Amino acid sequence: MPRSKSNVKQQPELLDKLLHATPSLVFRGLVGVVLGYAFVSRAFDTGSYWQYGGALVFTILGIRLLKRSFTNNHAKVKTSKTR
């Protein structure tokens, strides 16, 4: 039985809505900040520069996601519709 076109179009829209929902952004932001904290804690013990870099990257990305979830900038993201 072939899939209907409406089901195929609905899947990316559902995924897009889920990824840009505020609870999802908050969760991903908190995970980024926690991973940043874990990396910086480990970097203090080992003195490894790549772990300091990883901590910086995770912390910055986590803060950006948290900021985006609270300022409602994610609503401005538009997806292109294909036929």
C-alpha positions in Angstrom: 0.0 0.0 0.0 1.6 3.3 -1.1 2.0 6.1 1.4 -0.2 9.1 1.0 1.4 12.4 0.2 -0.2 14.1 3.2 1.5 11.7 5.6 4.9 12.3 4.0 4.5 16.1 4.3 3.2 15.9 7.8 6.3 14.1 9.2 8.9 16.9 8.7 6.4 19.5 10.0 5.8 17.5 13.1 9.6 17.1 13.6 10.1 20.8 13.0 7.5 21.7 15.6 8.9 19.3 18.1 12.5 20.6 17.7 11.4 24.2 18.0 9.0 23.8 20.9 10.0 25.7 24.0 10.3 22.7 26.3 12.6 21.0 23.8 14.8 24.1 23.6 15.0 24.4 27.3 15.9 20.7 27.7 18.6 20.9 25.0 20.0 24.1 26.5 20.2 22.6 30.0 21.9 19.5 28.6 24.5 21.7 26.9 25.1 23.7 30.1 25.4 20.5 32.2 27.8 19.0 29.6 29.8 22.2 29.7 30.0 22.0 33.5 31.1 18.3 33.3 33.8 19.1 30.8 35.2 22.1 32.7 35.2 20.0 35.9 37.2 17.3 34.1 39.5 19.9 32.5 40.4 21.3 35.9 41.5 17.8 37.0 43.5 16.9 33.8 44.5 20.3 32.5 43.6 19.2 29.0 43.1 22.1 26.5 40.6 20.2 24.3 38.4 19.6 27.4 38.5 23.3 28.1 37.5 23.9 24.5 34.7 21.4 24.7 33.4 23.0 27.9 33.4 26.4 26.2 31.6 25.0 23.1 28.9 23.2 25.2 28.4 26.1 27.5 28.0 28.6 24.7 25.6 26.4 22.7 23.6 25.7 25.8 23.3 29.3 26.7 22.3 30.2 23.2 19.5 27.6 23.2 18.2 28.8 26.6 18.2 32.4 25.4 16.4 31.4 22.2 13.8 29.5 24.1 13.0 32.4 26.4 13.1 35.2 23.9 10.8 33.4 21.4 13.2 33.8 18.5 12.5 30.2 17.4 9.1 31.3 16.1 10.8 33.4 13.4 12.4 30.3 11.8 10.5 29.4 8.6 10.9 26.2 6.6 10.6 26.2 2.9 7.7 24.3 1.5 8.4 21.9 -1.3 5.8 20.5 -3.7 
